């Protein structure tokens, strides 16, 4: 299982999900809406709304390379 944090742009997210499934690199993707991230930047707290994807994969490294090549804004939180 792999956790990935994605921007809230639903068009890009839908494209990414379809693209991963059609690539045959993943078996299943679960999307969690309304995840809020909080950052401390120069003594101010900033918040950002994101989506969280839970990806059931076939090959962890292939997925990371595949996604980072096309969507560098996606960050991987952990590989379980």
TORLUMNU-788362 format. One record per atom (N, C-alpha, C): residue number from 1; atom name; residue in three letters; z, y, x. Coordinates in Angstrom, 3 decimals. Layout:
BEGIN
<NUM 'CA' 'ala' <Z Y X>> ...
***
This chain:
BEGIN
<1 'N' 'unk' <0.000 -1.166 0.843>> <1 'CA' 'unk' <0.000 0.000 0.000>> <1 'C' 'unk' <0.000 1.232 0.891>> <2 'N' 'unk' <-0.687 2.257 0.456>> <2 'CA' 'unk' <-0.841 3.486 1.212>> <2 'C' 'unk' <-0.590 4.657 0.272>> <3 'N' 'unk' <0.178 5.645 0.711>> <3 'CA' 'unk' <0.410 6.856 -0.071>> <3 'C' 'unk' <-0.414 7.988 0.526>> <4 'N' 'unk' <-1.117 8.712 -0.337>> <4 'CA' 'unk' <-1.934 9.836 0.122>> <4 'C' 'unk' <-1.665 11.044 -0.766>> <5 'N' 'unk' <-1.454 12.185 -0.136>> <5 'CA' 'unk' <-1.239 13.439 -0.840>> <5 'C' 'unk' <-2.570 14.180 -0.916>> <6 'N' 'unk' <-2.939 14.624 -2.132>> <6 'CA' 'unk' <-4.244 15.249 -2.346>> <6 'C' 'unk' <-4.079 16.588 -3.051>> <7 'N' 'unk' <-4.999 17.516 -2.810>> <7 'CA' 'unk' <-4.978 18.778 -3.555>> <7 'C' 'unk' <-5.167 18.534 -5.042>> <8 'N' 'unk' <-4.806 19.517 -5.849>> <8 'CA' 'unk' <-4.834 19.356 -7.305>> <8 'C' 'unk' <-6.199 19.544 -7.948>> <9 'N' 'unk' <-7.229 19.778 -7.184>> <9 'CA' 'unk' <-8.568 19.963 -7.737>> <9 'C' 'unk' <-9.046 18.652 -8.359>> <10 'N' 'unk' <-9.086 18.582 -9.688>> <10 'CA' 'unk' <-9.359 17.319 -10.376>> <10 'C' 'unk' <-10.770 16.802 -10.130>> <11 'N' 'unk' <-11.738 17.690 -9.921>> <11 'CA' 'unk' <-13.105 17.229 -9.665>> <11 'C' 'unk' <-13.201 16.501 -8.331>> <12 'N' 'unk' <-12.609 17.089 -7.294>> <12 'CA' 'unk' <-12.629 16.453 -5.984>> <12 'C' 'unk' <-11.825 15.157 -5.992>> <13 'N' 'unk' <-10.734 15.162 -6.717>> <13 'CA' 'unk' <-9.890 13.972 -6.791>> <13 'C' 'unk' <-10.603 12.829 -7.524>> <14 'N' 'unk' <-11.250 13.141 -8.621>> <14 'CA' 'unk' <-12.003 12.123 -9.364>> <14 'C' 'unk' <-13.129 11.560 -8.499>> <15 'N' 'unk' <-13.808 12.443 -7.770>> <15 'CA' 'unk' <-14.876 12.009 -6.874>> <15 'C' 'unk' <-14.326 11.087 -5.782>> <16 'N' 'unk' <-13.185 11.459 -5.203>> <16 'CA' 'unk' <-12.574 10.650 -4.153>> <16 'C' 'unk' <-12.173 9.269 -4.674>> <17 'N' 'unk' <-11.566 9.212 -5.848>> <17 'CA' 'unk' <-11.147 7.932 -6.430>> <17 'C' 'unk' <-12.355 7.033 -6.691>> <18 'N' 'unk' <-13.385 7.589 -7.324>> <18 'CA' 'unk' <-14.597 6.803 -7.596>> <18 'C' 'unk' <-15.252 6.332 -6.301>> <19 'N' 'unk' <-15.292 7.204 -5.339>> <19 'CA' 'unk' <-15.921 6.918 -4.055>> <19 'C' 'unk' <-15.192 5.792 -3.325>> <20 'N' 'unk' <-13.858 5.832 -3.325>> <20 'CA' 'unk' <-13.084 4.773 -2.667>> <20 'C' 'unk' <-13.261 3.423 -3.365>> <21 'N' 'unk' <-13.242 3.435 -4.684>> <21 'CA' 'unk' <-13.397 2.176 -5.417>> <21 'C' 'unk' <-14.795 1.582 -5.227>> <22 'N' 'unk' <-15.808 2.430 -5.250>> <22 'CA' 'unk' <-17.175 1.937 -5.094>> <22 'C' 'unk' <-17.493 1.527 -3.663>> <23 'N' 'unk' <-16.676 1.940 -2.716>> <23 'CA' 'unk' <-16.896 1.556 -1.316>> <23 'C' 'unk' <-16.404 0.140 -1.035>> <24 'N' 'unk' <-15.656 -0.432 -1.970>> <24 'CA' 'unk' <-15.083 -1.773 -1.849>> <24 'C' 'unk' <-14.013 -1.853 -0.763>> <25 'N' 'unk' <-13.446 -0.724 -0.349>> <25 'CA' 'unk' <-12.368 -0.736 0.641>> <25 'C' 'unk' <-10.998 -0.847 -0.011>> <26 'N' 'unk' <-10.906 -0.506 -1.284>> <26 'CA' 'unk' <-9.619 -0.544 -1.980>> <26 'C' 'unk' <-9.716 -1.450 -3.197>> <27 'N' 'unk' <-8.565 -1.978 -3.592>> <27 'CA' 'unk' <-8.518 -2.834 -4.777>> <27 'C' 'unk' <-8.061 -2.060 -6.002>> <28 'N' 'unk' <-7.173 -1.087 -5.786>> <28 'CA' 'unk' <-6.579 -0.371 -6.913>> <28 'C' 'unk' <-6.078 0.984 -6.436>> <29 'N' 'unk' <-6.162 1.997 -7.310>> <29 'CA' 'unk' <-5.631 3.328 -7.027>> <29 'C' 'unk' <-4.816 3.781 -8.224>> <30 'N' 'unk' <-3.606 4.255 -7.957>> <30 'CA' 'unk' <-2.754 4.827 -9.007>> <30 'C' 'unk' <-2.547 6.296 -8.668>> <31 'N' 'unk' <-2.728 7.157 -9.665>> <31 'CA' 'unk' <-2.568 8.598 -9.460>> <31 'C' 'unk' <-1.282 9.071 -10.128>> <32 'N' 'unk' <-0.501 9.819 -9.396>> <32 'CA' 'unk' <0.717 10.425 -9.935>> <32 'C' 'unk' <0.477 11.925 -10.000>> <33 'N' 'unk' <0.581 12.484 -11.184>> <33 'CA' 'unk' <0.369 13.921 -11.376>> <33 'C' 'unk' <1.644 14.715 -11.140>> <34 'N' 'unk' <1.470 15.993 -10.932>> <34 'CA' 'unk' <2.559 16.967 -10.889>> <34 'C' 'unk' <3.589 16.710 -9.799>> <35 'N' 'unk' <3.120 16.429 -8.616>> <35 'CA' 'unk' <4.004 16.317 -7.460>> <35 'C' 'unk' <4.071 17.705 -6.839>> <36 'N' 'unk' <5.267 18.189 -6.614>> <36 'CA' 'unk' <5.422 19.519 -6.020>> <36 'C' 'unk' <5.941 19.376 -4.602>> <37 'N' 'unk' <5.291 20.087 -3.697>> <37 'CA' 'unk' <5.701 20.110 -2.298>> <37 'C' 'unk' <6.288 21.481 -1.994>> <38 'N' 'unk' <7.354 21.492 -1.235>> <38 'CA' 'unk' <8.007 22.734 -0.841>> <38 'C' 'unk' <7.994 22.835 0.673>> <39 'N' 'unk' <7.617 24.011 1.173>> <39 'CA' 'unk' <7.519 24.246 2.603>> <39 'C' 'unk' <8.314 25.486 2.967>> <40 'N' 'unk' <8.878 25.484 4.150>> <40 'CA' 'unk' <9.538 26.674 4.682>> <40 'C' 'unk' <8.613 27.255 5.739>> <41 'N' 'unk' <8.017 28.402 5.428>> <41 'CA' 'unk' <7.075 29.054 6.333>> <41 'C' 'unk' <7.550 30.481 6.570>> <42 'N' 'unk' <7.906 30.756 7.818>> <42 'CA' 'unk' <8.365 32.087 8.225>> <42 'C' 'unk' <9.457 32.627 7.287>> <43 'N' 'unk' <10.482 31.850 7.101>> <43 'CA' 'unk' <11.672 32.203 6.322>> <43 'C' 'unk' <11.419 32.395 4.835>> <44 'N' 'unk' <10.288 31.939 4.348>> <44 'CA' 'unk' <10.029 31.971 2.912>> <44 'C' 'unk' <9.677 30.561 2.451>> <45 'N' 'unk' <10.107 30.254 1.259>> <45 'CA' 'unk' <9.817 28.942 0.684>> <45 'C' 'unk' <8.543 29.043 -0.139>> <46 'N' 'unk' <7.603 28.169 0.160>> <46 'CA' 'unk' <6.358 28.128 -0.585>> <46 'C' 'unk' <6.250 26.779 -1.268>> <47 'N' 'unk' <5.703 26.785 -2.474>> <47 'CA' 'unk' <5.527 25.507 -3.174>> <47 'C' 'unk' <4.065 25.323 -3.519>> <48 'N' 'unk' <3.685 24.071 -3.562>> <48 'CA' 'unk' <2.299 23.718 -3.820>> <48 'C' 'unk' <2.287 22.482 -4.702>> <49 'N' 'unk' <1.444 22.497 -5.713>> <49 'CA' 'unk' <1.319 21.330 -6.585>> <49 'C' 'unk' <0.222 20.426 -6.048>> <50 'N' 'unk' <0.519 19.146 -5.983>> <50 'CA' 'unk' <-0.419 18.168 -5.461>> <50 'C' 'unk' <-0.446 16.944 -6.352>> <51 'N' 'unk' <-1.364 16.074 -6.065>> <51 'CA' 'unk' <-1.427 14.759 -6.704>> <51 'C' 'unk' <-1.085 13.739 -5.633>> <52 'N' 'unk' <-0.500 12.650 -6.040>> <52 'CA' 'unk' <-0.153 11.579 -5.118>> <52 'C' 'unk' <-0.940 10.339 -5.521>> <53 'N' 'unk' <-1.640 9.745 -4.555>> <53 'CA' 'unk' <-2.385 8.520 -4.810>> <53 'C' 'unk' <-1.664 7.359 -4.151>> <54 'N' 'unk' <-1.494 6.288 -4.904>> <54 'CA' 'unk' <-0.974 5.037 -4.367>> <54 'C' 'unk' <-2.183 4.107 -4.300>> <55 'N' 'unk' <-2.522 3.714 -3.080>> <55 'CA' 'unk' <-3.742 2.949 -2.854>> <55 'C' 'unk' <-3.389 1.546 -2.388>> <56 'N' 'unk' <-3.901 0.565 -3.094>> <56 'CA' 'unk' <-3.775 -0.838 -2.662>> <56 'C' 'unk' <-5.066 -1.141 -1.920>> <57 'N' 'unk' <-4.950 -1.490 -0.648>> <57 'CA' 'unk' <-6.113 -1.561 0.223>> <57 'C' 'unk' <-6.422 -2.960 0.701>> <58 'N' 'unk' <-7.585 -3.062 1.302>> <58 'CA' 'unk' <-7.988 -4.278 1.981>> <58 'C' 'unk' <-7.774 -4.120 3.491>> <59 'N' 'unk' <-8.124 -2.953 4.035>> <59 'CA' 'unk' <-7.963 -2.684 5.464>> <59 'C' 'unk' <-7.504 -1.239 5.629>> <60 'N' 'unk' <-6.257 -1.055 6.025>> <60 'CA' 'unk' <-5.624 0.250 6.112>> <60 'C' 'unk' <-6.374 1.231 7.012>> <61 'N' 'unk' <-6.734 0.823 8.212>> <61 'CA' 'unk' <-7.384 1.723 9.165>> <61 'C' 'unk' <-8.779 2.135 8.708>> <62 'N' 'unk' <-9.523 1.236 8.097>> <62 'CA' 'unk' <-10.856 1.583 7.606>> <62 'C' 'unk' <-10.779 2.651 6.526>> <63 'N' 'unk' <-9.785 2.534 5.654>> <63 'CA' 'unk' <-9.624 3.535 4.589>> <63 'C' 'unk' <-9.312 4.895 5.189>> <64 'N' 'unk' <-8.369 4.957 6.129>> <64 'CA' 'unk' <-8.005 6.236 6.741>> <64 'C' 'unk' <-9.206 6.891 7.410>> <65 'N' 'unk' <-9.973 6.134 8.161>> <65 'CA' 'unk' <-11.154 6.682 8.825>> <65 'C' 'unk' <-12.193 7.137 7.810>> <66 'N' 'unk' <-12.394 6.338 6.769>> <66 'CA' 'unk' <-13.377 6.620 5.729>> <66 'C' 'unk' <-13.044 7.928 5.006>> <67 'N' 'unk' <-11.778 8.094 4.636>> <67 'CA' 'unk' <-11.364 9.286 3.895>> <67 'C' 'unk' <-11.328 10.511 4.798>> <68 'N' 'unk' <-10.797 10.399 6.002>> <68 'CA' 'unk' <-10.694 11.549 6.895>> <68 'C' 'unk' <-12.064 12.100 7.284>> <69 'N' 'unk' <-13.062 11.250 7.328>> <69 'CA' 'unk' <-14.412 11.704 7.663>> <69 'C' 'unk' <-14.974 12.607 6.569>> <70 'N' 'unk' <-14.714 12.259 5.314>> <70 'CA' 'unk' <-15.292 12.985 4.187>> <70 'C' 'unk' <-14.361 14.019 3.565>> <71 'N' 'unk' <-13.066 13.758 3.568>> <71 'CA' 'unk' <-12.085 14.636 2.917>> <71 'C' 'unk' <-10.913 14.908 3.855>> <72 'N' 'unk' <-11.066 15.824 4.803>> <72 'CA' 'unk' <-9.974 16.091 5.754>> <72 'C' 'unk' <-8.731 16.712 5.110>> <73 'N' 'unk' <-8.839 17.226 3.872>> <73 'CA' 'unk' <-7.677 17.838 3.225>> <73 'C' 'unk' <-6.685 16.805 2.700>> <74 'N' 'unk' <-7.066 15.547 2.664>> <74 'CA' 'unk' <-6.182 14.475 2.211>> <74 'C' 'unk' <-5.271 14.063 3.371>> <75 'N' 'unk' <-3.972 14.024 3.114>> <75 'CA' 'unk' <-3.044 13.602 4.167>> <75 'C' 'unk' <-2.358 12.308 3.739>> <76 'N' 'unk' <-2.232 11.399 4.679>> <76 'CA' 'unk' <-1.612 10.109 4.410>> <76 'C' 'unk' <-0.131 10.195 4.742>> <77 'N' 'unk' <0.693 9.814 3.780>> <77 'CA' 'unk' <2.137 9.911 3.936>> <77 'C' 'unk' <2.727 8.693 4.598>> <78 'N' 'unk' <2.284 7.515 4.193>> <78 'CA' 'unk' <2.791 6.300 4.819>> <78 'C' 'unk' <1.902 5.132 4.477>> <79 'N' 'unk' <1.960 4.147 5.308>> <79 'CA' 'unk' <1.284 2.888 5.035>> <79 'C' 'unk' <2.354 1.822 4.913>> <80 'N' 'unk' <2.505 1.242 3.743>> <80 'CA' 'unk' <3.563 0.269 3.514>> <80 'C' 'unk' <3.040 -1.135 3.650>> 
***
